[in-house]
Amino acid sequence: MGISIPVASVAGDPDAPKSADVVVVGGGIVGVLTALELAEAGLSVTLCEKGVIAGEQSSRNWGWVRQMGRAEAELPLASVSLDLWRKMDARIQGSTGFRQTGIAYTAFTERDATHWQRWHEIGRRHGIVTELKSSDQVRVMAPDISGRVRMALWSPFDGCAEPWLAVPAMAVAARKAGASILTNCAVRALDIEGGRVAGVVTEKGRIRAQKVVIAGGVWSRSLLGNHDIDFSQLRITGTAARVVGAEGLPDHPFGTESFSFRPRSDGGHTLALRNANIAEILPDNFRLFRQYQPRLRENWREFHLRFGPSFFKALAAPRHWDADQSTVFEKVRVLDPSPSRLFLKRALRNAARSFPAFKDVKTTHSWAGAIDVTPDAVPVIDRIPGLRGAHLASGCSGHGFGLGPGIARLTADLVLDRTPVADPTPFRWGRFGS
């Protein structure tokens, strides 16, 4: 099982239990922290991951932990998440690499400046502390910056963490809290009896459970689709790289309209082309076109369409299967797309124009990650209508790492029928006709 990005290893439990109070499907940050939340609440929990813990999006993101710049619907949950991140290392007795460094978004155009000035007002309405920095103030923060800087939006309480360390450490904590962690254990199907979940069927056998949480990232749509549950979610791919050799840069995540970077605890920087994703044209794009059309019309510059063999492979793939059949979840233990060389070349070029220190950097490794996107780019965190005991926490749309602790807390609240930590209404299942 190949994986292009190093991630701390978490050995799975040797045996699958016959039953649990709750089964969590998916070993990314949302699934792992949901398992931790439920185990801390005293439930017996089994987490099933088809590959390795944090093998996909949760180890491949930029590592930003932010409130600033989020969709307004996400802001209450972002505040909850940031508070949980601050306390996470103490809670799990491990290292996530979280640092409250602050984050800056710098504008080089009037269009971008206007955008961040407007967002500053949005944040203020929600109690999010951000500061508008003048061009001169930006140059104090980043003395070596080049070009015509208009302004920056500075968020002093945001920060970053190390994705390849954080989620494995959380999984270890979940196990210590009592959760069973199963790796290389694909959930083939939900076990449904009389209109409610009775557990899951895995490649290692059946696990009975009164409740199931589906936190499968880009795989959630396929798992639900096998049961004729149509979850509106598509897949895009982002690219990033680790570069070393750039000195004198800001010691916090730094974003512009054309590139972003952040300092890493292992040295160097994670660098990416901002707002650039590959959208492979697949049959689901046509099935869901009407729901995604408004966002595509508004943000078409962010997506680079690609048509190739994947379309015909997806077209020929079964959309339904029996629980005793091997599935795509076993065939693709870790979804490991190839990074875009073009995106990396543009990111380095753009970064070097603004910071000469990037001109002579060395790229140690690059990677890509598949991102699960909903029509409004906001996750679904809800009970699944018509299937009692089934819960969904998916469609994080590239926001899952920073929002992960809050998403998991809200998911656990719904599973436990306790007062939700944030208003779940913006994350409801049926908001785009699913």
C-alpha positions in Angstrom: 0.0 0.0 0.0 1.9 3.1 -1.2 1.5 6.6 0.2 3.3 9.6 -1.1 3.4 11.6 2.2 4.9 10.5 5.5 2.3 10.1 8.3 2.9 8.8 11.8 1.9 5.1 11.9 -0.9 3.8 14.1 -1.2 0.1 14.4 -4.8 -1.2 14.3 -6.3 -3.5 16.9 -5.7 -7.2 16.0 -9.3 -8.3 16.3 -12.7 -6.7 15.3 -15.3 -6.7 18.1 -18.7 -8.4 17.5 -20.6 -5.3 18.7 -20.3 -1.7 19.9 -22.6 1.1 20.9 -21.4 3.2 17.9 -19.3 2.3 14.8 -17.4 5.2 13.2 -16.6 4.8 9.5 -13.4 6.7 8.5 -10.0 7.3 10.1 -9.5 11.0 9.3 -9.6 13.8 11.8 -13.5 13.9 11.9 -13.8 10.2 12.4 -11.0 9.9 14.9 -12.1 12.8 17.1 -15.7 11.6 16.9 -14.5 8.3 18.3 -12.6 10.1 21.0 -15.6 12.2 21.9 -17.9 9.2 22.2 -15.4 7.1 24.1 -14.9 9.9 26.6 -18.7 10.0 27.0 -18.6 6.4 28.1 -19.8 4.6 25.0 -18.2 1.6 23.4 -16.9 2.7 20.0 -15.3 1.0 17.1 -13.6 3.0 14.3 -13.2 1.3 11.0 -10.6 2.6 8.5 -10.1 0.9 5.1 -6.4 1.9 5.0 -4.3 3.8 7.5 -5.2 6.5 10.0 -5.0 9.9 8.4 -3.9 8.4 5.1 -5.9 10.8 2.9 -7.1 14.4 3.4 -6.2 14.6 7.0 -2.4 14.3 6.5 -2.3 16.2 3.2 -3.9 19.5 4.0 -2.0 22.8 4.6 -2.2 22.5 8.4 -4.0 25.9 8.9 -6.2 26.3 11.9 -8.3 29.3 11.2 -11.5 31.2 11.9 -10.6 34.0 9.4 -11.9 33.7 5.9 -14.4 31.0 6.6 -18.0 30.8 5.3 -20.3 32.7 7.6 -22.2 29.5 8.4 -19.1 27.9 9.7 -17.9 30.7 12.1 -19.6 29.5 15.3 -18.2 26.0 14.8 -14.8 27.5 13.9 -14.6 29.3 17.2 -15.4 26.1 19.0 -12.8 24.3 17.0 -10.1 26.8 17.8 -10.8 26.5 21.5 -10.5 22.7 21.3 -7.3 23.0 19.3 -5.7 25.1 22.0 -6.4 22.4 24.6 -5.8 19.4 22.3 -2.3 18.5 23.3 -3.2 18.4 27.0 -6.4 16.5 26.3 -4.7 13.7 24.3 -1.4 13.8 26.1 0.3 13.9 22.8 1.7 16.4 20.2 -0.4 17.9 17.4 2.1 20.6 16.6 -0.5 23.2 17.2 0.8 26.8 17.6 -1.2 29.9 17.9 0.9 31.9 15.5 -1.7 34.2 13.9 -2.5 34.1 10.2 -2.2 36.9 7.5 -4.0 37.2 4.2 -2.3 39.9 2.1 -3.9 41.6 -0.8 -1.9 42.8 -3.9 -5.0 43.9 -5.8 -8.0 46.2 -5.1 -10.3 43.3 -5.7 -8.7 41.2 -3.0 -8.4 44.1 -0.6 -12.1 44.7 -1.0 -12.8 41.1 -0.3 -10.9 41.0 3.0 -12.3 44.4 4.1 -15.8 42.9 3.7 -14.8 39.8 5.5 -13.4 41.8 8.4 -16.9 43.2 8.9 -18.4 39.7 8.7 -16.0 38.5 11.4 -16.7 41.4 13.6 -20.4 40.5 13.6 -19.5 37.1 14.9 -17.0 38.2 17.5 -14.0 37.1 15.4 -11.0 39.3 16.1 -9.2 40.4 13.0 -7.2 43.5 12.2 -6.9 45.5 8.9 -3.2 46.1 8.3 -1.9 48.9 6.0 0.7 48.4 3.4 3.4 49.9 5.7 2.3 47.6 8.5 2.5 44.6 6.3 6.1 45.5 5.4 6.9 45.6 9.1 5.4 42.1 9.5 7.2 40.8 6.3 10.2 43.1 5.6 11.3 41.2 2.5 8.0 41.3 0.7 8.0 42.6 -2.9 5.4 44.1 -5.1 2.6 46.6 -4.6 1.0 45.5 -1.3 -2.4 47.0 -0.7 -3.3 45.7 2.8 -3.6 42.6 4.8 -6.1 41.0 7.1 -4.5 39.7 10.3 -6.0 37.2 12.6 -3.9 37.1 15.8 -5.6 34.1 17.4 -5.5 31.6 14.5 -2.6 29.2 14.0 -1.5 25.9 12.5 -0.7 22.3 13.4 1.1 19.4 11.7 -1.4 17.1 10.0 0.8 14.0 9.7 1.4 14.1 13.5 -1.9 15.4 14.8 -4.5 12.8 13.7 -2.4 9.8 14.6 -1.8 11.2 18.1 -5.6 11.7 18.4 -6.2 8.1 17.4 -3.8 6.9 20.1 -5.8 9.0 22.6 -9.1 7.6 21.3 -7.8 4.0 21.9 -6.6 5.0 25.4 -10.1 6.3 26.1 -11.5 2.9 25.2 -12.2 3.0 21.4 -11.3 0.1 19.2 -9.3 1.3 16.2 -9.4 -1.0 13.2 -7.1 -0.3 10.2 -7.1 -2.1 6.9 -10.8 -2.8 7.7 -13.1 -1.6 5.0 -16.8 -1.1 5.7 -18.5 -2.7 2.7 -22.1 -1.9 3.6 -24.4 -0.7 6.4 -26.3 -3.4 8.2 -30.0 -2.2 8.0 -32.9 -3.8 9.7 -36.5 -2.4 9.7 -35.5 1.1 8.5 -32.7 1.6 11.0 -29.0 0.7 11.2 -28.0 -2.4 13.1 -24.3 -2.0 12.5 -21.9 -2.4 9.6 -20.6 -5.3 7.4 -16.8 -5.1 7.1 -14.3 -7.2 5.2 -13.5 -8.8 8.6 -17.1 -9.5 9.4 -20.2 -7.9 10.9 -20.1 -5.5 13.7 -23.5 -4.9 15.4 -24.2 -1.3 16.6 -27.2 0.8 17.5 -25.7 3.9 15.8 -23.2 4.5 12.9 -21.3 7.6 12.1 -20.2 7.9 8.5 -17.1 10.2 8.2 -15.6 8.7 5.1 -14.5 11.8 3.3 -14.6 11.4 -0.4 -15.9 7.8 0.0 -19.1 8.7 1.9 -21.1 9.2 -1.3 -20.2 5.7 -2.6 -21.0 4.0 0.7 -24.4 5.7 1.0 -25.1 5.2 -2.7 -24.9 1.5 -2.3 -28.1 1.9 -0.2 -29.8 4.3 -2.7 -29.1 7.2 -0.4 -28.1 10.1 -2.6 -25.5 12.4 -0.8 -24.5 15.4 -2.9 -20.8 15.4 -2.8 -18.1 15.6 -5.5 -14.3 15.2 -5.5 -11.6 17.6 -6.4 -7.8 17.4 -6.0 -5.4 19.9 -4.4 -1.6 19.9 -4.6 1.1 21.1 -2.1 4.8 20.7 -1.4 7.4 21.0 1.3 10.2 23.3 0.4 13.4 24.1 2.3 16.0 26.9 2.1 13.8 30.0 2.4 15.0 32.2 5.2 13.6 35.4 6.7 9.9 34.7 6.1 7.1 35.4 8.4 6.8 32.8 11.2 3.1 32.3 10.7 0.8 31.1 7.8 0.7 33.6 5.0 -1.8 33.7 2.2 -2.3 35.8 -0.9 -4.6 35.4 -3.9 -1.9 33.4 -5.8 0.0 31.4 -3.3 0.1 30.4 0.4 2.7 29.0 2.8 3.2 28.2 6.4 6.3 27.3 8.5 6.6 23.6 9.5 7.8 22.2 12.8 10.1 19.9 10.9 11.8 22.8 9.0 10.9 24.4 5.7 7.5 25.5 4.5 4.4 23.9 3.1 3.7 25.8 -0.1 0.7 25.7 -2.4 -1.0 27.5 -5.3 -4.0 29.2 -3.7 -7.6 28.5 -5.0 -6.4 26.0 -7.6 -7.9 22.5 -7.7 -8.2 19.8 -10.3 -11.8 18.7 -11.0 -11.8 15.5 -12.9 -14.9 15.1 -15.0 -16.7 12.0 -13.7 -20.2 10.7 -14.2 -21.2 12.2 -10.8 -20.4 15.6 -12.2 -23.3 15.2 -14.6 -25.6 13.6 -12.1 -25.1 16.5 -9.7 -24.6 19.3 -12.1 -27.7 21.3 -11.3 -26.8 21.4 -7.6 -23.3 22.5 -8.2 -24.0 25.0 -11.1 -24.3 28.1 -8.9 -21.0 27.5 -7.2 -19.3 26.6 -10.4 -20.6 29.8 -12.0 -19.3 31.9 -9.1 -15.9 30.2 -8.6 -15.0 28.7 -11.9 -11.5 30.1 -11.8 -10.7 27.8 -8.9 -11.3 24.6 -10.9 -9.2 23.2 -13.6 -11.3 20.6 -15.4 -9.7 17.4 -16.6 -11.2 14.6 -18.7 -9.5 11.3 -19.0 -9.6 7.5 -18.4 -11.0 8.1 -14.9 -14.4 9.0 -16.4 -14.8 5.6 -18.1 -13.4 3.7 -15.1 -16.0 5.4 -12.9 -18.7 4.8 -15.4 -17.9 1.1 -15.5 -17.6 0.8 -11.7 -20.6 -0.8 -9.9 -22.7 1.5 -7.9 -24.3 -1.3 -5.9 -22.8 -4.4 -4.4 -23.6 -7.2 -1.9 -22.0 -7.1 1.5 -20.1 -10.3 0.8 -18.4 -8.8 -2.2 -15.0 -7.1 -2.3 -15.4 -3.4 -2.9 -13.6 -0.4 -4.2 -12.8 0.5 -0.6 -10.5 -2.6 -0.4 -9.0 -2.0 -3.9 -8.1 1.6 -3.0 -6.8 1.5 0.6 -5.3 4.9 0.3 -6.3 7.4 -2.4 -3.0 8.8 -3.4 -3.4 11.1 -6.5 -0.5 12.6 -8.3 0.5 16.2 -7.6 0.2 18.8 -10.3 3.6 19.8 -11.5 2.1 22.8 -13.2 0.5 24.0 -9.9 3.8 23.6 -8.0 5.7 25.5 -10.7 3.2 28.3 -10.5 3.2 28.4 -6.7 7.0 28.7 -6.7 7.0 31.4 -9.3 4.3 33.4 -7.6 6.0 33.0 -4.2 9.4 34.1 -5.5 7.9 37.2 -7.0 6.7 38.3 -3.6 9.5 36.8 -1.5 12.9 36.5 -3.2 13.8 33.9 -0.5 11.8 31.3 -2.5 13.9 31.6 -5.6 16.5 29.1 -4.5 14.4 26.7 -2.4 14.6 22.9 -2.7 11.4 20.8 -2.9 11.8 17.8 -0.7 8.5 16.2 -1.6 5.2 17.1 -3.1 1.8 15.5 -2.8 -1.9 15.7 -3.7 -5.0 15.1 -1.8 -8.6 14.4 -2.8 -11.1 16.8 -1.2 -14.8 16.1 -0.6 -16.9 19.1 -1.7 -20.6 19.8 -1.2 -22.6 22.2 -3.4 -22.2 25.1 -0.9 -18.7 24.1 0.3 -20.0 23.6 3.9 -20.0 20.1 5.5 -23.1 18.0 6.3 -23.3 17.1 10.0 -26.7 15.5 10.6 -28.8 12.5 11.1 -29.6 10.8 7.8 -33.3 11.1 7.2 -35.2 7.8 6.8 -32.4 5.7 8.4 -32.6 5.8 12.1 -29.3 5.6 14.0 -27.3 6.7 11.0 -25.3 10.0 11.2 -23.2 11.7 8.6 -20.2 14.0 9.0 -18.7 14.6 5.6 -18.3 17.1 2.7 -15.8 19.2 4.7 -14.8 20.9 1.4 -11.2 21.4 2.3 -12.0 22.8 5.8 -12.0 19.6 7.8 -8.6 19.8 9.5 -9.1 23.2 11.2 -12.8 22.5 11.8 -12.4 18.9 12.7 -12.6 19.2 16.5 -15.8 21.2 16.3 -17.3 18.9 13.7 -16.6 15.9 15.9 -18.0 17.6 19.0 -21.2 18.5 17.1 -21.5 15.0 15.7 -21.1 13.5 19.1 -23.7 15.9 20.4 -26.2 14.6 17.8 -25.3 11.0 18.5 -25.8 11.4 22.2 -28.9 13.6 21.9 -27.2 16.3 24.1 -27.3 20.1 23.6 -25.3 20.9 20.5 -22.2 22.9 20.9 -23.2 25.1 17.9 -26.4 25.5 15.9 -26.6 22.5 13.6 -29.0 24.1 11.1 -26.3 25.3 8.6 -25.1 21.7 8.3 -28.4 20.0 7.9 -28.8 17.1 5.4 -31.6 18.5 3.3 -30.4 22.0 2.5 -29.5 21.2 -1.1 -32.1 18.5 -1.8 -30.1 15.5 -0.6 
